Amino acid sequence: MADRLKITLIKSTIGAVPKNKATVEAMGLRKIGKSVEMPNNEATKGMIQQVRHLVKVEEI
């Protein structure tokens, strides 16, 4: 199990639920195609679960 996750925004947040927009912003994603590395923990997995239709996740 990897200790880090690479999360990439693949769909726009335009038209998304405000809660989902806030979650994407909290992850540090601002533009489509940009990626961030986050720790592989329960909090991060919960954020990913909320916006799974907008992001792509890879284990590092």
MMTF fields as JSON, N, C-alpha, C and O atoms, coordinates in Angstrom:
{
  "mmtfVersion": "1.0.0",
  "mmtfProducer": "UNKNOWN",
  "numBonds": 239,
  "numAtoms": 240,
  "numGroups": 60,
  "numChains": 1,
  "numModels": 1,
  "chainsPerModel": [1],
  "groupsPerChain": [60],
  "chainIdList": ["A"],
  "bondAtomList": [4, 2, 8, 6, 12, 10, 16, 14, 20, 18, 24, 22, 28, 26, 32, 30, 36, 34, 40, 38, 44, 42, 48, 46, 52, 50, 56, 54, 60, 58, 64, 62, 68, 66, 72, 70, 76, 74, 80, 78, 84, 82, 88, 86, 92, 90, 96, 94, 100, 98, 104, 102, 108, 106, 112, 110, 116, 114, 120, 118, 124, 122, 128, 126, 132, 130, 136, 134, 140, 138, 144, 142, 148, 146, 152, 150, 156, 154, 160, 158, 164, 162, 168, 166, 172, 170, 176, 174, 180, 178, 184, 182, 188, 186, 192, 190, 196, 194, 200, 198, 204, 202, 208, 206, 212, 210, 216, 214, 220, 218, 224, 222, 228, 226, 232, 230, 236, 234],
  "bondOrderList": [1, 1, 1, 1, 1, 1, 1, 1, 1, 1, 1, 1, 1, 1, 1, 1, 1, 1, 1, 1, 1, 1, 1, 1, 1, 1, 1, 1, 1, 1, 1, 1, 1, 1, 1, 1, 1, 1, 1, 1, 1, 1, 1, 1, 1, 1, 1, 1, 1, 1, 1, 1, 1, 1, 1, 1, 1, 1, 1],
  "groupList": [{"groupName": "MET", "atomNameList": ["N", "CA", "C", "O"], "elementList": ["N", "C", "C", "O"], "formalChargeList": [0, 0, 0, 0], "bondAtomList": [1, 0, 2, 1, 3, 2], "bondOrderList": [1, 1, 2], "singleLetterCode": "M", "chemCompType": "L-PEPTIDE LINKING"}, {"groupName": "ALA", "atomNameList": ["N", "CA", "C", "O"], "elementList": ["N", "C", "C", "O"], "formalChargeList": [0, 0, 0, 0], "bondAtomList": [1, 0, 2, 1, 3, 2], "bondOrderList": [1, 1, 2], "singleLetterCode": "A", "chemCompType": "L-PEPTIDE LINKING"}, {"groupName": "ASP", "atomNameList": ["N", "CA", "C", "O"], "elementList": ["N", "C", "C", "O"], "formalChargeList": [0, 0, 0, 0], "bondAtomList": [1, 0, 2, 1, 3, 2], "bondOrderList": [1, 1, 2], "singleLetterCode": "D", "chemCompType": "L-PEPTIDE LINKING"}, {"groupName": "ARG", "atomNameList": ["N", "CA", "C", "O"], "elementList": ["N", "C", "C", "O"], "formalChargeList": [0, 0, 0, 0], "bondAtomList": [1, 0, 2, 1, 3, 2], "bondOrderList": [1, 1, 2], "singleLetterCode": "R", "chemCompType": "L-PEPTIDE LINKING"}, {"groupName": "LEU", "atomNameList": ["N", "CA", "C", "O"], "elementList": ["N", "C", "C", "O"], "formalChargeList": [0, 0, 0, 0], "bondAtomList": [1, 0, 2, 1, 3, 2], "bondOrderList": [1, 1, 2], "singleLetterCode": "L", "chemCompType": "L-PEPTIDE LINKING"}, {"groupName": "LYS", "atomNameList": ["N", "CA", "C", "O"], "elementList": ["N", "C", "C", "O"], "formalChargeList": [0, 0, 0, 0], "bondAtomList": [1, 0, 2, 1, 3, 2], "bondOrderList": [1, 1, 2], "singleLetterCode": "K", "chemCompType": "L-PEPTIDE LINKING"}, {"groupName": "ILE", "atomNameList": ["N", "CA", "C", "O"], "elementList": ["N", "C", "C", "O"], "formalChargeList": [0, 0, 0, 0], "bondAtomList": [1, 0, 2, 1, 3, 2], "bondOrderList": [1, 1, 2], "singleLetterCode": "I", "chemCompType": "L-PEPTIDE LINKING"}, {"groupName": "THR", "atomNameList": ["N", "CA", "C", "O"], "elementList": ["N", "C", "C", "O"], "formalChargeList": [0, 0, 0, 0], "bondAtomList": [1, 0, 2, 1, 3, 2], "bondOrderList": [1, 1, 2], "singleLetterCode": "T", "chemCompType": "L-PEPTIDE LINKING"}, {"groupName": "SER", "atomNameList": ["N", "CA", "C", "O"], "elementList": ["N", "C", "C", "O"], "formalChargeList": [0, 0, 0, 0], "bondAtomList": [1, 0, 2, 1, 3, 2], "bondOrderList": [1, 1, 2], "singleLetterCode": "S", "chemCompType": "L-PEPTIDE LINKING"}, {"groupName": "GLY", "atomNameList": ["N", "CA", "C", "O"], "elementList": ["N", "C", "C", "O"], "formalChargeList": [0, 0, 0, 0], "bondAtomList": [1, 0, 2, 1, 3, 2], "bondOrderList": [1, 1, 2], "singleLetterCode": "G", "chemCompType": "PEPTIDE LINKING"}, {"groupName": "VAL", "atomNameList": ["N", "CA", "C", "O"], "elementList": ["N", "C", "C", "O"], "formalChargeList": [0, 0, 0, 0], "bondAtomList": [1, 0, 2, 1, 3, 2], "bondOrderList": [1, 1, 2], "singleLetterCode": "V", "chemCompType": "L-PEPTIDE LINKING"}, {"groupName": "PRO", "atomNameList": ["N", "CA", "C", "O"], "elementList": ["N", "C", "C", "O"], "formalChargeList": [0, 0, 0, 0], "bondAtomList": [1, 0, 2, 1, 3, 2], "bondOrderList": [1, 1, 2], "singleLetterCode": "P", "chemCompType": "L-PEPTIDE LINKING"}, {"groupName": "ASN", "atomNameList": ["N", "CA", "C", "O"], "elementList": ["N", "C", "C", "O"], "formalChargeList": [0, 0, 0, 0], "bondAtomList": [1, 0, 2, 1, 3, 2], "bondOrderList": [1, 1, 2], "singleLetterCode": "N", "chemCompType": "L-PEPTIDE LINKING"}, {"groupName": "GLU", "atomNameList": ["N", "CA", "C", "O"], "elementList": ["N", "C", "C", "O"], "formalChargeList": [0, 0, 0, 0], "bondAtomList": [1, 0, 2, 1, 3, 2], "bondOrderList": [1, 1, 2], "singleLetterCode": "E", "chemCompType": "L-PEPTIDE LINKING"}, {"groupName": "GLN", "atomNameList": ["N", "CA", "C", "O"], "elementList": ["N", "C", "C", "O"], "formalChargeList": [0, 0, 0, 0], "bondAtomList": [1, 0, 2, 1, 3, 2], "bondOrderList": [1, 1, 2], "singleLetterCode": "Q", "chemCompType": "L-PEPTIDE LINKING"}, {"groupName": "HIS", "atomNameList": ["N", "CA", "C", "O"], "elementList": ["N", "C", "C", "O"], "formalChargeList": [0, 0, 0, 0], "bondAtomList": [1, 0, 2, 1, 3, 2], "bondOrderList": [1, 1, 2], "singleLetterCode": "H", "chemCompType": "L-PEPTIDE LINKING"}],
  "groupTypeList": [0, 1, 2, 3, 4, 5, 6, 7, 4, 6, 5, 8, 7, 6, 9, 1, 10, 11, 5, 12, 5, 1, 7, 10, 13, 1, 0, 9, 4, 3, 5, 6, 9, 5, 8, 10, 13, 0, 11, 12, 12, 13, 1, 7, 5, 9, 0, 6, 14, 14, 10, 3, 15, 4, 10, 5, 10, 13, 13, 6],
  "groupIdList": [1, 2, 3, 4, 5, 6, 7, 8, 9, 10, 11, 12, 13, 14, 15, 16, 17, 18, 19, 20, 21, 22, 23, 24, 25, 26, 27, 28, 29, 30, 31, 32, 33, 34, 35, 36, 37, 38, 39, 40, 41, 42, 43, 44, 45, 46, 47, 48, 49, 50, 51, 52, 53, 54, 55, 56, 57, 58, 59, 60],
  "secStructList": [7, 7, 1, 3, 3, 3, 3, 3, 3, 7, 1, 7, 7, 6, 6, 1, 7, 2, 2, 2, 2, 2, 2, 2, 2, 2, 6, 6, 7, 7, 1, 6, 6, 7, 3, 3, 3, 3, 3, 7, 1, 2, 2, 2, 2, 2, 2, 2, 2, 2, 6, 6, 6, 6, 3, 3, 3, 3, 3, 7],
  "xCoordList": [0.845, 0.0, 0.889, 1.797, 0.622, 1.419, 1.098, -0.02, 2.095, 1.872, 1.474, 1.12, 1.528, 1.138, 0.199, 0.269, -0.666, -1.585, -1.396, -1.249, -1.399, -1.36, -2.782, -3.376, -3.323, -4.701, -4.693, -4.077, -5.383, -5.42, -6.858, -7.742, -7.091, -8.426, -8.625, -7.861, -9.651, -9.864, -11.154, -11.355, -12.028, -13.276, -13.456, -12.969, -14.157, -14.393, -15.351, -16.216, -15.175, -16.094, -17.26, -18.124, -17.281, -18.405, -19.671, -19.71, -20.674, -21.919, -21.939, -22.956, -20.827, -20.777, -21.468, -21.667, -21.822, -22.418, -21.392, -20.206, -21.814, -20.866, -19.98, -18.81, -20.518, -19.727, -18.577, -17.472, -18.841, -17.805, -16.751, -15.562, -17.166, -16.221, -15.286, -14.077, -15.848, -15.053, -14.072, -12.943, -14.484, -13.608, -12.431, -11.292, -12.694, -11.629, -10.657, -9.444, -11.169, -10.311, -9.467, -8.286, -10.063, -9.344, -8.222, -7.237, -8.373, -7.32, -6.172, -5.112, -6.385, -5.344, -5.397, -4.431, -6.515, -6.665, -7.405, -8.503, -6.793, -7.384, -7.757, -8.77, -6.944, -7.167, -7.216, -6.625, -7.926, -8.002, -6.606, -5.871, -6.259, -4.959, -3.884, -2.814, -4.133, -3.15, -3.249, -4.32, -2.113, -2.043, -1.471, -0.711, -1.852, -1.28, -0.975, -1.612, 0.001, 0.302, -0.215, 0.04, -0.94, -1.506, -1.22, -1.02, -1.2, -0.969, -2.133, -3.281, -1.821, -2.846, -3.405, -2.956, -4.4, -5.04, -6.555, -7.058, -7.256, -8.715, -9.324, -10.33, -8.743, -9.278, -9.184, -10.138, -8.051, -7.866, -8.796, -9.382, -8.939, -9.829, -11.274, -12.016, -11.687, -13.03, -13.255, -14.32, -12.225, -12.323, -12.427, -13.221, -11.617, -11.64, -13.003, -13.527, -13.575, -14.878, -15.953, -16.851, -15.872, -16.866, -16.799, -17.821, -15.583, -15.415, -14.823, -14.104, -15.108, -14.518, -14.852, -14.119, -15.935, -16.322, -15.552, -15.658, -14.791, -14.04, -12.529, -11.808, -12.049, -10.601, -10.156, -10.958, -8.846, -8.206, -7.17, -6.451, -7.09, -6.194, -5.207, -5.584, -3.929, -2.882, -2.074, -1.838, -1.65, -0.763, 0.665, 1.074, 1.408, 2.812, 3.698, 4.923],
  "yCoordList": [-1.184, 0.0, 1.246, 1.373, 2.14, 3.353, 4.33, 4.357, 5.129, 6.103, 7.468, 8.361, 7.644, 8.89, 8.608, 7.544, 9.55, 9.456, 10.673, 11.793, 10.454, 11.549, 11.749, 10.84, 12.933, 13.237, 14.295, 15.349, 14.011, 14.909, 15.303, 14.449, 16.595, 17.091, 16.852, 17.367, 16.07, 15.727, 16.318, 16.321, 16.817, 17.432, 18.77, 18.977, 19.667, 20.998, 20.976, 20.107, 21.947, 22.07, 23.005, 23.233, 23.546, 24.397, 23.54, 22.489, 23.977, 23.237, 22.179, 21.516, 22.012, 21.017, 21.581, 22.789, 20.693, 21.083, 21.933, 21.604, 22.999, 23.856, 23.087, 23.43, 22.067, 21.266, 20.564, 20.459, 20.084, 19.429, 20.433, 20.113, 21.638, 22.678, 22.991, 23.129, 23.1, 23.401, 22.275, 22.535, 21.046, 19.901, 19.908, 19.682, 20.165, 20.228, 21.35, 21.161, 22.505, 23.627, 23.266, 23.606, 22.582, 22.197, 21.208, 21.14, 20.446, 19.512, 20.235, 19.652, 21.501, 22.275, 22.215, 22.582, 21.756, 21.656, 22.886, 23.198, 23.588, 24.812, 24.696, 25.251, 23.977, 23.891, 22.434, 21.556, 22.196, 20.856, 20.43, 21.199, 19.199, 18.658, 18.839, 18.241, 19.642, 19.841, 18.702, 18.136, 18.381, 17.27, 17.729, 18.695, 17.016, 17.231, 15.869, 14.871, 15.839, 14.622, 14.818, 15.841, 13.829, 13.893, 12.577, 11.552, 12.592, 11.351, 10.377, 10.787, 9.097, 8.062, 7.766, 6.841, 8.573, 8.358, 8.445, 8.712, 8.229, 8.184, 9.529, 9.563, 10.634, 11.949, 12.201, 12.677, 11.885, 12.07, 11.163, 11.592, 9.923, 8.991, 9.472, 9.276, 10.094, 10.644, 11.79, 11.903, 12.654, 13.761, 13.226, 13.717, 12.218, 11.614, 10.993, 11.121, 10.332, 9.69, 10.71, 10.411, 11.918, 12.966, 13.466, 13.824, 13.49, 14.072, 13.061, 13.446, 11.804, 10.747, 10.884, 10.366, 11.565, 11.766, 12.914, 13.109, 13.662, 14.806, 14.58, 15.326, 13.561, 13.369, 11.982, 11.054, 11.863, 10.584, 10.392, 11.33, 9.182, 8.911, 7.818, 6.794, 8.048, 7.053, 6.891, 7.864, 5.668, 5.433, 5.714, 5.382, 6.325, 6.608, 5.704, 5.778],
  "zCoordList": [0.0, 0.0, 0.0, 0.821, -0.91, -1.044, 0.087, 0.602, 0.463, 1.521, 0.971, 1.74, -0.369, -1.012, -2.18, -2.796, -2.478, -3.609, -4.503, -4.013, -5.804, -6.774, -7.273, -7.852, -7.05, -7.398, -8.488, -8.334, -9.601, -10.747, -11.042, -11.097, -11.231, -11.601, -13.093, -13.91, -13.457, -14.863, -15.425, -16.639, -14.556, -15.025, -14.327, -13.216, -14.991, -14.466, -13.277, -13.168, -12.398, -11.26, -11.577, -10.731, -12.8, -13.2, -13.203, -13.843, -12.51, -12.436, -11.353, -11.151, -10.655, -9.574, -8.329, -8.202, -7.436, -6.165, -5.395, -5.404, -4.74, -4.011, -3.025, -2.853, -2.385, -1.45, -2.184, -1.652, -3.411, -4.196, -4.651, -4.665, -5.023, -5.4, -4.241, -4.427, -3.054, -1.864, -1.559, -1.144, -1.757, -1.517, -2.482, -2.072, -3.755, -4.76, -4.416, -4.502, -4.03, -3.636, -2.415, -2.356, -1.447, -0.229, -0.526, 0.209, -1.598, -2.001, -2.701, -2.928, -3.042, -3.696, -5.207, -5.876, -5.758, -7.206, -7.72, -7.258, -8.684, -9.198, -10.673, -11.099, -11.46, -12.904, -13.353, -12.725, -14.443, -15.016, -15.455, -16.074, -15.125, -15.511, -14.461, -14.575, -13.446, -12.388, -11.375, -11.155, -10.767, -9.823, -8.495, -8.423, -7.446, -6.118, -5.515, -5.853, -4.622, -3.87, -2.455, -1.819, -1.979, -0.636, 0.076, -0.577, 1.407, 2.135, 1.958, 1.784, 2.005, 1.867, 3.254, 3.931, 3.674, 4.972, 4.818, 3.726, 5.872, 5.826, 5.447, 4.738, 5.899, 5.568, 4.066, 3.451, 3.488, 2.055, 1.267, 0.274, 1.695, 1.004, 1.05, 0.087, 2.142, 2.253, 1.282, 0.675, 1.136, 0.185, -1.246, -2.049, -1.549, -2.879, -3.152, -4.259, -2.177, -2.338, -2.694, -3.482, -2.119, -2.389, -3.83, -4.415, -4.407, -5.746, -6.726, -7.649, -6.543, -7.37, -8.847, -9.69, -9.179, -10.572, -11.234, -12.444, -10.463, -10.988, -11.027, -11.69, -10.326, -10.182, -10.609, -10.711, -10.859, -11.131, -10.026, -9.68, -9.471, -8.355, -8.731, -9.299, -8.407, -8.638, -7.362, -6.647, -7.073, -5.94, -6.366, -7.478, -5.475, -5.775, -4.94, -5.037]
}
